Amino acid sequence: MPGRQRTTQINQGRTLDALRQLSTFEEALSRLLFVVEHQRPCGLILGHAGTGKSALIEILREELSTPTCTPIVVDLQTSSSTMIAWKIAVGMGLSPTPQDAPELLWTAIDDRLAGASSSETMYVPLFDHLEQADECTAAAVTRCCHIFARRSGSVILCGRPQVPHELIDVVRSMCDLRIELPLWSVGETAQFVAQTQEGKSGPQYTGGAIGVLHHCAGGRLSDVQQLLRLTGFAAETQEIEKIDAKFVESIASEIWRPVTQLDDVSHHPPTILELAAFSQ
């Protein structure tokens, strides 16, 4: 188990390093860091399923993790409204108990932020899977945004384009930055494959293979990753040194199933990178 866990961590690290090299992710990360460093109230990341939103959140978490900054990832897919304040309090080192009421926790969070501003310490909540928020969860996220904004802090929101209507007002009034992650181009898929394969022994992909892989995956990170794993494993098993288009087609048609449901993806991909102007 430890060996498998280490392999997973290495593969995840390789994936994140490869994503950092893509211009879309590089620019998005730069803009998000600007929001935090200049204490803007809120930044918003949008993208359809499989475009790498959660990966971008993880890259941002790594970049923000410094002695003077503590990012706090809150996955709304697995967090109820009552858990949000508790998770943020834990991330801020407040040592809450499961019995603590949310109202008490929000007060403690506000007090910690007031002290943090004088010691130049930053806490940054990173909310993922925003589209999963129900009415109560959205109210907790909204409260968090207002508390942090009042203390000159920043909050990052991330999810699919269908932002819950309960959060529309806070998005419109507080978000200085809006980023839309697009589906990848074939060039970006090729760059990602090259970066993830760099320094690795084993089968190599031809240009034609990458074109087919991109077509099958539809430019979605999660599907590109899965198809890479399947074709790579199959090629190693069959002792194939070069993975060509025909080989990828056979794997895609016989054993591969997309991770992302087609209904999750818009018929009209979002713009390459839409950045709202910062308010002055």
NORZILIN-V555416 format. One record per residue. SS is DSSP state (@ for helix, = for strand, . for the rest). PSI is psi as a letter, one per 30 degrees, with the letter a starting at -180 (* if undefined). D_FIRST is the distance of its C-alpha to the first C-alpha in Angstrom with 1 decimal. Layout:
ss=SS psi=PSI d_first=D_FIRST
ss=SS psi=PSI d_first=D_FIRST
//
This chain:
ss=. psi=e d_first=0.0
ss=@ psi=e d_first=3.8
ss=@ psi=e d_first=5.4
ss=@ psi=e d_first=5.1
ss=@ psi=e d_first=6.1
ss=@ psi=e d_first=8.6
ss=@ psi=e d_first=9.9
ss=@ psi=e d_first=10.5
ss=@ psi=e d_first=12.3
ss=@ psi=e d_first=14.2
ss=@ psi=e d_first=15.3
ss=@ psi=e d_first=16.4
ss=@ psi=e d_first=18.3
ss=@ psi=e d_first=19.9
ss=@ psi=e d_first=21.0
ss=@ psi=e d_first=22.5
ss=@ psi=e d_first=24.2
ss=@ psi=e d_first=25.7
ss=@ psi=e d_first=27.0
ss=@ psi=f d_first=28.7
ss=. psi=f d_first=30.8
ss=. psi=k d_first=32.2
ss=@ psi=e d_first=35.6
ss=@ psi=e d_first=35.1
ss=@ psi=e d_first=32.0
ss=@ psi=e d_first=33.6
ss=@ psi=e d_first=36.8
ss=@ psi=e d_first=35.1
ss=@ psi=e d_first=33.1
ss=@ psi=e d_first=36.3
ss=@ psi=e d_first=38.2
ss=@ psi=e d_first=35.6
ss=@ psi=e d_first=35.6
ss=@ psi=e d_first=39.4
ss=@ psi=e d_first=39.3
ss=@ psi=e d_first=37.3
ss=@ psi=e d_first=39.2
ss=. psi=g d_first=42.6
ss=. psi=h d_first=41.7
ss=. psi=k d_first=42.4
ss=. psi=e d_first=41.8
ss== psi=k d_first=39.5
ss== psi=k d_first=37.8
ss== psi=k d_first=36.9
ss== psi=k d_first=34.4
ss== psi=l d_first=35.1
ss== psi=l d_first=33.8
ss=. psi=l d_first=33.2
ss=. psi=k d_first=29.8
ss=. psi=g d_first=27.6
ss=. psi=f d_first=29.6
ss=. psi=g d_first=27.0
ss=@ psi=e d_first=28.2
ss=@ psi=e d_first=24.9
ss=@ psi=e d_first=23.8
ss=@ psi=e d_first=27.2
ss=@ psi=e d_first=26.6
ss=@ psi=e d_first=23.3
ss=@ psi=e d_first=25.3
ss=@ psi=e d_first=28.1
ss=@ psi=e d_first=25.8
ss=@ psi=e d_first=24.7
ss=@ psi=e d_first=28.4
ss=@ psi=f d_first=29.7
ss=. psi=j d_first=27.3
ss== psi=l d_first=29.8
ss=. psi=f d_first=31.4
ss=. psi=g d_first=34.1
ss== psi=k d_first=32.3
ss== psi=j d_first=29.6
ss== psi=k d_first=28.4
ss== psi=j d_first=27.3
ss== psi=k d_first=25.6
ss== psi=j d_first=26.6
ss== psi=j d_first=25.4
ss=. psi=f d_first=28.3
ss=. psi=f d_first=26.3
ss=. psi=g d_first=24.6
ss=. psi=k d_first=27.3
ss=. psi=l d_first=30.5
ss=@ psi=e d_first=33.7
ss=@ psi=f d_first=33.4
ss=@ psi=f d_first=30.0
ss=@ psi=e d_first=31.1
ss=@ psi=e d_first=33.2
ss=@ psi=e d_first=30.6
ss=@ psi=e d_first=27.8
ss=@ psi=e d_first=30.3
ss=@ psi=e d_first=31.4
ss=@ psi=e d_first=27.9
ss=@ psi=f d_first=27.5
ss=. psi=g d_first=30.9
ss=. psi=g d_first=30.0
ss=. psi=f d_first=32.4
ss=. psi=h d_first=30.3
ss=. psi=l d_first=31.6
ss=. psi=l d_first=31.2
ss=. psi=f d_first=30.4
ss=. psi=f d_first=34.1
ss=. psi=k d_first=35.6
ss=. psi=k d_first=37.8
ss=@ psi=e d_first=37.2
ss=@ psi=e d_first=40.7
ss=@ psi=e d_first=40.0
ss=@ psi=e d_first=36.9
ss=@ psi=e d_first=38.7
ss=@ psi=e d_first=41.4
ss=@ psi=e d_first=39.0
ss=@ psi=e d_first=37.4
ss=@ psi=e d_first=40.9
ss=@ psi=e d_first=41.8
ss=@ psi=e d_first=38.7
ss=@ psi=e d_first=39.6
ss=@ psi=e d_first=43.2
ss=@ psi=e d_first=42.1
ss=@ psi=e d_first=39.6
ss=@ psi=e d_first=42.4
ss=@ psi=f d_first=44.4
ss=. psi=g d_first=41.6
ss=. psi=h d_first=40.6
ss=. psi=k d_first=37.1
ss== psi=k d_first=35.7
ss== psi=k d_first=33.4
ss== psi=j d_first=32.7
ss== psi=k d_first=31.3
ss== psi=j d_first=29.7
ss== psi=k d_first=30.0
ss== psi=l d_first=28.0
ss=. psi=h d_first=28.9
ss=@ psi=e d_first=32.5
ss=@ psi=f d_first=33.7
ss=@ psi=f d_first=31.8
ss=. psi=k d_first=34.1
ss=. psi=a d_first=36.5
ss=@ psi=e d_first=39.8
ss=@ psi=e d_first=38.4
ss=@ psi=e d_first=35.4
ss=@ psi=e d_first=37.7
ss=@ psi=e d_first=40.0
ss=@ psi=e d_first=37.3
ss=@ psi=e d_first=36.4
ss=@ psi=e d_first=40.1
ss=@ psi=e d_first=40.6
ss=@ psi=e d_first=37.9
ss=@ psi=e d_first=39.5
ss=@ psi=e d_first=42.9
ss=@ psi=e d_first=41.7
ss=@ psi=e d_first=40.0
ss=@ psi=e d_first=43.0
ss=@ psi=f d_first=45.4
ss=. psi=g d_first=43.7
ss=. psi=h d_first=43.5
ss=. psi=l d_first=39.8
ss=. psi=k d_first=37.9
ss== psi=k d_first=35.7
ss== psi=k d_first=33.9
ss== psi=k d_first=33.8
ss== psi=k d_first=31.8
ss== psi=a d_first=32.0
ss=. psi=l d_first=33.7
ss=. psi=f d_first=37.5
ss=. psi=i d_first=38.4
ss=. psi=k d_first=38.6
ss=. psi=k d_first=39.4
ss=@ psi=f d_first=43.1
ss=@ psi=f d_first=42.6
ss=@ psi=f d_first=41.2
ss=@ psi=e d_first=43.8
ss=@ psi=e d_first=46.1
ss=@ psi=e d_first=43.6
ss=@ psi=e d_first=42.5
ss=@ psi=e d_first=46.1
ss=@ psi=f d_first=47.3
ss=@ psi=f d_first=44.5
ss== psi=j d_first=42.4
ss== psi=f d_first=43.8
ss== psi=k d_first=41.3
ss== psi=k d_first=40.3
ss== psi=k d_first=37.9
ss== psi=j d_first=37.3
ss== psi=k d_first=34.5
ss=. psi=l d_first=35.8
ss=. psi=k d_first=34.4
ss=. psi=l d_first=33.8
ss=. psi=l d_first=36.5
ss=@ psi=e d_first=35.9
ss=@ psi=e d_first=36.3
ss=@ psi=e d_first=33.5
ss=@ psi=e d_first=31.2
ss=@ psi=e d_first=32.2
ss=@ psi=e d_first=31.6
ss=@ psi=e d_first=28.1
ss=@ psi=e d_first=27.2
ss=@ psi=e d_first=28.8
ss=@ psi=e d_first=27.0
ss=@ psi=f d_first=23.5
ss=@ psi=f d_first=24.3
ss=. psi=k d_first=26.0
ss=. psi=g d_first=24.9
ss=. psi=k d_first=22.6
ss=. psi=l d_first=23.5
ss=. psi=a d_first=23.8
ss=. psi=k d_first=26.0
ss== psi=l d_first=28.4
ss== psi=k d_first=30.0
ss=. psi=l d_first=33.8
ss=@ psi=e d_first=35.9
ss=@ psi=e d_first=36.6
ss=@ psi=e d_first=33.0
ss=@ psi=e d_first=32.3
ss=@ psi=e d_first=35.4
ss=@ psi=e d_first=34.2
ss=@ psi=e d_first=30.7
ss=@ psi=e d_first=32.4
ss=@ psi=e d_first=34.8
ss=@ psi=e d_first=32.3
ss=@ psi=f d_first=30.0
ss=. psi=g d_first=33.2
ss=. psi=g d_first=32.3
ss=. psi=k d_first=29.4
ss=@ psi=e d_first=26.3
ss=@ psi=e d_first=23.8
ss=@ psi=e d_first=25.5
ss=@ psi=e d_first=25.8
ss=@ psi=e d_first=22.1
ss=@ psi=e d_first=21.3
ss=@ psi=e d_first=24.0
ss=@ psi=e d_first=23.0
ss=@ psi=e d_first=19.5
ss=@ psi=e d_first=21.2
ss=@ psi=e d_first=24.0
ss=@ psi=e d_first=22.0
ss=@ psi=e d_first=19.7
ss=@ psi=e d_first=22.9
ss=@ psi=e d_first=24.8
ss=@ psi=e d_first=22.4
ss=@ psi=e d_first=22.3
ss=. psi=g d_first=26.1
ss=. psi=h d_first=26.4
ss=. psi=k d_first=28.5
ss=. psi=e d_first=29.2
ss== psi=k d_first=31.0
ss== psi=j d_first=30.0
ss=. psi=l d_first=33.4
ss=@ psi=e d_first=34.7
ss=@ psi=e d_first=35.1
ss=@ psi=e d_first=31.5
ss=@ psi=e d_first=30.2
ss=@ psi=e d_first=32.9
ss=@ psi=e d_first=31.8
ss=@ psi=e d_first=28.1
ss=@ psi=e d_first=29.3
ss=@ psi=f d_first=31.8
ss=@ psi=e d_first=29.8
ss=. psi=f d_first=26.2
ss=. psi=k d_first=25.9
ss=. psi=k d_first=26.6
ss=. psi=k d_first=27.1
ss=. psi=e d_first=24.7
ss=. psi=k d_first=27.9
ss=. psi=k d_first=30.7
ss=@ psi=f d_first=34.0
ss=@ psi=f d_first=35.8
ss=@ psi=f d_first=33.7
ss=. psi=k d_first=35.3
ss=. psi=k d_first=38.9
ss=. psi=f d_first=41.4
ss=. psi=j d_first=42.5
ss=. psi=k d_first=39.7
ss=. psi=l d_first=40.2
ss=. psi=l d_first=41.9
ss=. psi=e d_first=40.1
ss=. psi=j d_first=40.0
ss=. psi=j d_first=42.3
ss=. psi=j d_first=42.8
ss=. psi=k d_first=45.3
ss=. psi=k d_first=47.7
ss=. psi=k d_first=47.1
ss=. psi=k d_first=49.8
ss=. psi=* d_first=52.0
//
